[in-house]
Amino acid sequence: MKLHDSLYPAMATAFATDDLRKEFLIAGLFRPDSAEFHYWDTDRTVLGGVLPLSQEVPLPSPTELRSAHFLERREAGVVNLGGPGFIRVDGIEHRLEPLDALYLGRGAKDVVFGSQGTGQPARFWLLSYPAHVAYPTRHVAFRDVAGARLGQRESANERTLYKLIHPGAFPTCQVVMGVTRLEPGSVWNTMPPHTHLRRSEIYLYFNLPPGQVVFHFMGRPQETRHLIVREGEAVLSPPWSIHCGAGTSNYSFVWGMGGENQEFTDMDPAPLAALR
C-alpha cells in the first residue's frame, strides 16, 4: 500500500518556536467555572478542561460540532486531576476521586461537572472522538487500577503506568486513556520513543511543582524538535511524531489516544541510535 504523506511533517521542522507552540501546544485549559475546548482535525479530536469552582459547569455543545448535544455522535473520556468531584450524566451522579476516570458513551445528553468543595476543586480533563456505537457510561476508580512498573532508577525513568480506559477493561469506539506517574528522582518518560501511524496521541502534563517544566520532544525521529511545557498544558502528537519528555523534576501526565487501532502495543519503535 502506498502511503501518501503530507508535506506537514517536513514543514514542521522549519517552524520557529512560536509557530511550533501554536500548532502543537495547548495552554489555558483550566479556567474557573468554565469549559475550555479545542478541536484538532487529526482524528477529529476534541480536547478540553473543566474547572467547576463556585458553581456546576454543564458540558457545552459548541456550534462547530453541528450536533444537538456534545455526545450526539461522539464518545469521551474524562480524568479528574483535582480534588473530589462529580459528573452528573442524564440525572445519574458519578463521584470522582482524584485520578478517577469516567467514560461517556455516545448519546449521553445532559452532562454536568461539579466539585465537592471549593477549597480543593475538581479539575476535569476531557478527550473526545467520533463514535459509531453507543456504549454505556463507565466509572473507573483509580484505587482499583493495578499499575505497571516501568523503567529504572539508573536511567532516571522509574515510573508507573495506569491504564484507565482501554479495551481490556470495557469496550469503547476509539478513546484509550491512562496516567503515568514518575518517581522522585526520575524525569524521563517514554524513552526510547516511538510513533504509531494508526492513531494520534495527546499528552496532558500535571503535578509539576511551581517553577518546573517538562521538555517534550516531538517530530520525526530523524528531525526532532522540543516544546517547553508547564503545569496543565497539553501537547498534540500526530501519528508521524515521536512523543517523549524529560522534566526538571518528577511529574505526571495523562496519555490519551484515538484512531483506527486501540492495541496498546501497536508501536513503531524509534531506536536511540536513529534519533537526530
N, C-alpha and C positions, 0 to 999 in steps of 0.2 A: 504494500500500500504506500502510495506517495504521500508524504506529509507536506502540505503547503504552508510553510512557515511565513508569518507576517514579518514585516520589517521592524516591528516594535522592539523586540529584544535587542537588535543592533542599535536602534536609536537611543534606547535607554542607557547604553554605555557612554553616550556623549552628553547626557544631561548634566547641567550644573546642579549643585547641591539643592538649591531651592526648587528646581524643577523635579528632581528626584523625590524630594519630600512631598511635593504637591501631588505627584502621581501615585505614591505608594504608602504614604504615612497619613493616618487619620488621628487627629487630636480633637480635644474639646467635646468628648463623647458624654461626659457626666456633668450635667448642669442641674442645679436644684429644681425639683418639681417639674422636670422636663423630660421629653423623649427625643433624643437626637439620633437621626438615622441617615445612612448613606447608601446609595445604590452603586454597585460595581458591575459593569456589564459582563465581566468574566463569570460564567456560570450563573448569571442573573442573581448575584448575591446582594442581599440587604443585610447590613450590619448596623448595630446601634447600641446606645446606652440609655438606661432609665434610672433616674435617681429621685425616688419619692422621699421628700424631706418633711414638709409640713402638710402634705396632702397626698391623696392617691392620684396616680397618673394612669390614664387609660391608654391602651395601645392604639395609636392613631391609624388612619387609613390614608396614606399620602396619595395625592392625586396622580402621581407618577405611576402608581401600580394599576390604575384604571380598574379597580375592583370595588365591590360593595363593602368589603371589610378586608383587613390586612391579610388574613389567612384564608381568604376565599379560594385561592389557587396555590397556596404556599404552606410550608411547614416551618417550624422554628425551634431552635434550641436556646435555652436561657441558663446562664450560670450566675449565681449570686456571689458577688465579690465583696460584699459589705457585711453589715450586721444582719440580725434576723429580720426576715420579711415575709411577704406572702404574694402570691399571684392568684387572682380570682378568675376562673375560666368558666364562663356561662353559668355563673352563680355558685360554683364549687370552689372553695378556698383551699389552696395548697400552700402550706407553710414551708419556707425555705430557710434553713440554717446556712451559715457561711459555707460556701463552695458546693452547696446542693445545686442540682440541675433540674430543669423541667422541660420535657419535650411537649411541644404544642403541635397537634396534628392539623392537617388541612380541614377547614370547615369550622373551626372554633371562631365564634363571633365576638363575644363580649369578654375582653381580656383587660384586667386592671392590675396594676402593680402598686404595692404598698410596703411601708416599713412598720415594724412592731414598735419602734421608738425613734424619737428624733435625735437622741444622744449618739446612737450608733446606727445610722440609717442603712437600709439595704442598698446595694448598688448592682443593678442587673445588666449583664452583657448578653445581647441577643444576636443570633446569627440565623438567617433565613434563606431558604432556597425554594424554587418551584417544586410542587408535589403532585403526583399523579394518583395517589391513593390516600384515603383518609384513615390514618392510624390514630388510636386513642391517646389522650394525654397521659404522660407517664412522669412520675416524680422519682428522682434518683437522689437518695440520701448519701452524702459524701462519706459518712461514717461506715457505710456498708460496702464501700468500694475497696477492693484489695489493690494496692499499688504495686507496680513492678519496679524494683530497684535496678537502676542503670548507672553505668559509668564507674569511675574510680577516683579516689581522693588524690592519687598521684598525678592524674591528668586534669584535675580541677573540674570534673564534670559529674560528680556524685549527685544523683537526682532520683526522684520517684515520679513515675508516670501513672496517672489515674485515668482510665477510660470511663467516661460518664455516659455518653450517648453513643452507642455503637451496635453493630448487628449482633454481636454476641450476647447482648442484654435484651434487646427487643427490636423489632423492625422499624425502619424509617425509610423514606424515599431517597434522600441524599445525605442529610446532615449527619456528621460524625463530630463529636466534641470530647475534649478531655482537658485535664490540668496537669502540668508538670511543675514540681517544686524542687528547687535546688537547695542542697545542704549548705550550711555556713562554711565558707572557705572554698566553695565551688562556684564557678562563674560560667562555664561553657554549656550550651545546650545544642543538641542535635549535631554533634561533631563526631565523625565526618558527616558532611551534609549529603543531601540527595535532592532529586527532583521527582515529580510524578505527573506525567503527561495527562493522565486520566482524571485528575482533579486539581482544583486550586485550594489554597490554604490561607488562613488568616491567623496571625499571632496577636494576642492581646496581652501586653505585659502589665503586671501588677505586683504588689508587695515590694516595691522598690523603696528603700529608705530615702528620706528627703536629701536632695542634692546628688543622688546617684543616678547613673544612666546605664543603658544597655547599647552596645554596638551590634546592631542587627546586620548581618551580611546577606546580600541578595545578588541577583544577576545570574548570568550563565556561568557555569563552573570555570570557564577559561577567561572570563571578564567580570570578575566580582566587583561589587560596589558595597557601600555600607550606609546605614542610617543611624543617627543618634536618636534613641527612643527613651521616653520618660514615662513615669507612672501613669497608667490608664490610657496609654496610646496604643494604636493598633497598626499592624503592617499588613498590606495586601501582598500576597505571594502568588504570582501567576504560575501556571504549570511548568513554564520553561526556567523558572528561577530556583536557585538553592534557597534555603532558609535555615539559618543558624545564628547564634549570637554569643556574645560574652559581655558580662556586666562588671561594673566597678564594685559590686557586692553581689551576694546571692539574691535571688528574686524568684518570682513565679510567673507562669504565663498560661493562658488558655489557648489551646490549638483547636481550630475548627476547620472542617473540610467539606466540600461539596463537589459533585461531579458524577461521572458515569460509573465509578468504581468505589465501593466502600471498603475494600480489603485493605486493612491497616498496613500490611507488609508489602503492598504493591508500590515499590520504590525503585528508582533508577539511581544507583549509587554514584556519588561524585568523589572518587578517592582523593586523599590529601595530595598525592603526587600529581594529580591532574589540575589542581586549583591554581589559579593565577589572579 
